[in-house]
Amino acid sequence: MSHVSVLLQEVVEGLSLHGGVVLDATVNGGGMSEAILAADPTVRVVATDADESALLRAEERLKRFGDRISFHHVNFRELDRVLAERDVPGIDGAIFDLGLSSHQLDQSGRGFSFRFEEPLLMTFAARPAKDAVTAREAVNEWSAETLETVIRAYGEEPKARRIAEAIVRAREKRAIETSAELAEIIERAVPRRGKIHPATKAFQALRIAVNDELRALDEALEKAWKALKPGGRLLVISFHSLEDRPVKRFFRAKADEGLGRLLTKKPIVPSEAEAKENPRSRSAKLRIIEKI
């Protein structure tokens, strides 16, 4: 499945482009940047992504835009360094699309999905550093208590203890090496009821923990806000409550401090037509704030 960016038109309209520089903090395959660059020929984009393979796809897709876009292989928590290196004193807009891409879910070879037999990495970096924590390390070395805490906190999984204990019992026989093995262990511990696979929340939790996603998001929002010029807009697309809640809190705090103007009292969600055409867009929520 090729990746389809969600809420494209809503993002372009929400940015209210009139030239300047836009930060695409999660460029992924380049769909969002493509729409932004095509909408205003005077806009430049600084694109970052922690996934090098995503950047390569974006570069190929967007090469026709030449030097109007630059690509940077970093986690968005380092966006301040990138802007300094590019000699960008301020940005006119920023977009964070926090969803996993279809490429990551279906073709990454890193174990993001329980539907495939892949190595248990779950890292955004295709080639993680030697000292990087991976999902394999988590499930084979973390205590049952730590696994339970992570799965409950980052997966909002009520059966976290049962899943953690099942993982520990399984690894006592042999190391857990692949995403399919882990999914099978979880499904045996928590049999499927309904359409949602019982490993869904645990996989989400491990991915968030391995990539330190929530702290990285908090850091990146502050840095993007600091870089944003007055009148500039910050847009965030989230896909689950653990992402949406801190974004909502951050936006509300800036508005309450008189530093920003909320442009979305309720988040913008995909239309019925978009949700039908792209089922993975259904849980997307777009929030927008303008810096005063």
Secondary structure, DSSP 4 states (H G I P E B T S, - for coil): -----SSHHHHHHHHT--SEEEEETT-TTSHHHHHHHHH-TTEEEEEE-S-HHHHHHHHHHHGGGGGGEEEE-S-GGGHHHHHHHTT---EEEEEEE-SPPHHHHHH-SS---TTS--BS---SSSS--TT---HHHHHHHS-HHHHHHHHHHHH--TTHHHHHHHHHHHHHHS---BHHHHHHHHHHHS---SSS-TTHHHHHHHHHHHHTHHHHHHHHHHHHHHHEEEEEEEEEEESSHHHHHHHHHHHHHHHHTTSEEES-SS-B---HHHHHH-GGGTT-EEEEEEE-
